[in-house]
Amino acid sequence: MNVTVIGSGYVGLVVGACLAETGNGVVCADVDVEKVASLNAGQIPIYEPGLDRLVARNLSEGRLRFTADVGAAARHGQVIFIAVGTPPGEDGSADLQHVLDVAGTIGRNISAGTIVITKSTVPVGTARKVRDEIERHTDAPFHVCSNPEFLKEGAAIDDFMRPDRIVCGVESEEARGALQELYDPFVRSGNPLIFMDIASAELTKYAANAMLATRISFMNQLAQLCEATGADVNRVRKGMGSDPRIGRSFLYAGAGYGGSCFPKDVRALIHTGDEFEVDLTILRQVHEANEAQKALLGSKARKRFGDDLSGMRFAVWGLAFKPETDDMREAPALALIEEILAAGGSVVAHDPVAQDVARGLHLGDRVEFAADEYTACESADALFVVTEWLQYRRPDWLRIREAMRNPIVFDGRNLFEPWRMRKLGYEYYPIGREQVR
């Protein structure tokens, strides 16, 4: 099948490469001419494990190519995915300008019977707006669908190739048949390809992310209660998660969630509720709890050192919002670093893959970047662990203690055991667990 993907960001690249891998002829379009040239040369602008090899293989075998001619790309596809960004506005709403611009281009170039699919995360009613925009430019019959993505950064290839479910909102049998054919190679193991109406599909993505965000914020607030009462949030988590009605996923307390999905999607869903005069009170509290949680590590530091951090040096392990990505959007590490700098302290940071993004887009030369996690700890007054990269889980604590000015660790991901940190001679401040002073 000839497939077009408009938008060569994180979602578009993964979708295009994975669909090419199953034999489709895929054209990915993007208005960024320099990005297109780099992609055709096999250079990937984001960090996602396995994506570089997948793109290179399908480029070399002729199933995948990139173009800056969006109109020509639209003419190529029997199926066209819209996978452009929907950045949040100041009021939390999703900005649909890029989606509707693409819809206009599709309308000017579409052929009869084309299937147009919104892959971007968009609010309820977007497919209707896309249809209206396309119809402004053509009389040819076409089909509009919603097919939200459920890709975890750091595991996106596996999520696409072996999905736990695929959700498709359709309004015609022709569209249903095309999506069934396109996705059949990915659901042979029996995981469901779920068809529904378009509005339900559009809402499903937001609902799923909002539920996961709610679980995280709930556990983070529960962790504060654990600290106040002497309970251990890890033990509480295991007890809760053993109940099959609850399950074990997304019950880990930490420094708050970030990234491109949860913060944006929670705010967008709240805004949709406001539009329809439905007060999503729980989600407002989820958002507020997460904003407070991202300030928690800084609050713990002020409680330990005071409000004036002048002359003090702090090591930060982890900058990306989660492991296996270089995504810094709304990362908890940024909130912590800004708080330290505002209080007069200095920061030396390490992240295995996100340092260039952090330096280029967020922190510049206000922060020192270390070559490795041990160098970051040299002469540090305290260490903050913010992202749970594997290489941070079993460090050489004796080496770190010799390098630091003070053996103090603030663990924003509960990677270590309080009893062991006490034995090693550290002050240790986890989230919702015993504090070792």
HUNOR-V649280 format. One record per backbone hydrogen bond with DSSP energy under -1.0 kcal/mol. CO is the residue of the C=O (numbers start at 1). NH is the residue of the N-H. E is the energy in kcal/mol with one decimal. If there is no record, write none. Layout:
CO&NH&E / CO&NH&E
//
This chain:
1&25&-1.6 / 2&78&-2.2 / 2&79&-1.5 / 3&27&-2.3 / 4&81&-3.3 / 5&29&-2.9 / 6&83&-2.9 / 9&13&-2.5 / 10&14&-1.6 / 11&15&-2.8 / 12&16&-2.7 / 13&17&-2.6 / 14&18&-2.4 / 15&19&-2.4 / 16&20&-2.0 / 17&21&-1.7 / 19&24&-1.6 / 20&23&-2.0 / 25&3&-2.7 / 26&65&-1.6 / 27&5&-2.6 / 28&67&-2.3 / 29&7&-3.3 / 31&33&-1.0 / 32&36&-2.2 / 33&37&-2.2 / 34&38&-2.2 / 35&39&-2.7 / 36&40&-2.5 / 38&43&-3.0 / 39&42&-1.9 / 48&51&-2.2 / 50&54&-1.8 / 51&55&-2.6 / 52&56&-2.3 / 53&57&-2.4 / 54&58&-1.9 / 55&59&-2.4 / 56&60&-2.3 / 57&61&-1.5 / 58&63&-1.6 / 58&64&-1.4 / 59&62&-1.3 / 63&26&-3.2 / 65&28&-2.7 / 67&30&-2.0 / 68&70&-1.2 / 69&73&-2.1 / 70&74&-2.3 / 71&75&-1.8 / 72&76&-1.1 / 73&77&-1.1 / 78&115&-2.6 / 79&4&-2.7 / 80&117&-3.4 / 81&6&-3.0 / 82&119&-2.6 / 82&120&-1.8 / 87&95&-2.6 / 89&92&-1.9 / 93&89&-3.1 / 96&100&-2.7 / 97&101&-2.3 / 98&102&-2.2 / 99&103&-2.1 / 100&104&-2.0 / 101&105&-1.9 / 102&106&-2.7 / 103&107&-2.4 / 104&108&-1.6 / 106&109&-1.4 / 106&110&-1.3 / 111&114&-1.5 / 114&143&-2.5 / 115&80&-3.1 / 116&145&-2.7 / 117&82&-3.2 / 118&147&-2.3 / 123&126&-1.8 / 125&129&-1.5 / 126&130&-2.8 / 127&131&-2.7 / 128&132&-2.4 / 129&133&-2.3 / 130&134&-2.5 / 131&135&-2.5 / 134&137&-2.0 / 141&113&-3.0 / 143&116&-3.6 / 145&118&-2.4 / 146&169&-4.0 / 152&155&-2.4 / 155&159&-2.2 / 156&160&-2.2 / 157&161&-2.8 / 158&162&-2.6 / 166&194&-3.2 / 168&196&-2.2 / 169&146&-2.3 / 172&176&-2.0 / 173&177&-2.5 / 174&178&-2.1 / 175&179&-2.4 / 176&180&-2.3 / 177&181&-2.3 / 178&182&-2.4 / 179&183&-2.4 / 180&184&-1.2 / 183&186&-1.7 / 184&187&-1.2 / 187&190&-1.5 / 192&166&-2.0 / 194&168&-2.9 / 196&170&-2.1 / 197&201&-1.8 / 198&202&-2.7 / 199&203&-2.0 / 200&204&-1.9 / 201&205&-1.1 / 203&207&-2.7 / 204&208&-2.6 / 205&209&-2.2 / 206&210&-2.6 / 207&211&-2.2 / 208&212&-2.1 / 209&213&-2.6 / 210&214&-2.1 / 211&215&-2.1 / 212&216&-2.0 / 213&217&-2.6 / 214&218&-2.6 / 215&219&-2.2 / 216&220&-2.3 / 217&221&-2.3 / 218&222&-2.4 / 219&223&-2.2 / 220&224&-1.2 / 221&225&-1.5 / 222&226&-2.3 / 223&227&-2.3 / 224&228&-1.9 / 225&229&-1.9 / 226&230&-1.7 / 226&231&-1.3 / 232&236&-2.2 / 233&237&-2.7 / 234&238&-2.0 / 235&239&-2.1 / 236&240&-2.8 / 237&241&-3.3 / 238&242&-1.1 / 240&243&-2.1 / 243&246&-2.2 / 243&247&-2.7 / 261&265&-3.5 / 262&266&-2.4 / 263&267&-1.8 / 264&268&-2.4 / 265&269&-2.3 / 266&270&-2.1 / 267&271&-2.2 / 268&272&-2.3 / 269&273&-2.4 / 270&274&-2.2 / 271&275&-2.3 / 272&276&-1.8 / 273&278&-3.7 / 274&277&-1.4 / 279&281&-1.8 / 280&284&-1.7 / 281&285&-2.0 / 282&286&-2.1 / 283&287&-2.4 / 284&288&-2.4 / 285&289&-2.8 / 286&290&-2.0 / 287&291&-2.2 / 288&292&-2.0 / 289&293&-2.1 / 290&294&-2.1 / 293&296&-1.7 / 295&299&-1.9 / 296&300&-2.5 / 297&301&-2.0 / 298&302&-2.3 / 299&303&-2.2 / 300&304&-1.6 / 301&305&-3.1 / 302&306&-2.5 / 309&312&-2.1 / 312&346&-2.6 / 313&381&-3.8 / 314&348&-2.4 / 315&384&-2.8 / 316&350&-2.3 / 317&386&-3.0 / 317&387&-1.4 / 327&321&-2.2 / 328&331&-1.9 / 329&259&-3.1 / 331&334&-1.2 / 332&336&-2.0 / 333&337&-2.7 / 334&338&-2.5 / 335&339&-1.7 / 336&340&-2.3 / 337&341&-2.7 / 338&342&-2.3 / 339&343&-1.4 / 340&345&-2.3 / 341&344&-1.6 / 343&309&-2.6 / 346&314&-2.5 / 347&368&-2.5 / 348&316&-2.0 / 349&370&-3.1 / 350&318&-3.3 / 354&358&-2.7 / 355&359&-2.7 / 356&360&-2.8 / 357&361&-2.7 / 358&362&-1.4 / 358&363&-3.6 / 359&364&-1.2 / 363&366&-2.0 / 368&349&-3.0 / 372&376&-1.6 / 375&378&-1.4 / 377&380&-2.0 / 380&405&-2.2 / 380&406&-1.6 / 382&315&-2.5 / 383&410&-3.2 / 384&317&-3.2 / 385&412&-2.5 / 387&389&-1.6 / 389&392&-1.7 / 390&393&-1.8 / 395&397&-1.2 / 396&400&-2.0 / 397&401&-2.5 / 398&402&-2.0 / 399&403&-1.3 / 400&404&-1.9 / 403&379&-3.3 / 406&408&-2.1 / 407&427&-2.7 / 408&383&-2.5 / 409&429&-2.7 / 410&385&-2.7 / 417&421&-2.2 / 418&422&-2.3 / 419&423&-1.9 / 420&424&-1.9 / 421&426&-2.6 / 422&425&-1.3 / 427&409&-2.4 / 428&436&-2.8 / 429&411&-1.6 / 432&233&-3.0 / 436&428&-2.9
//
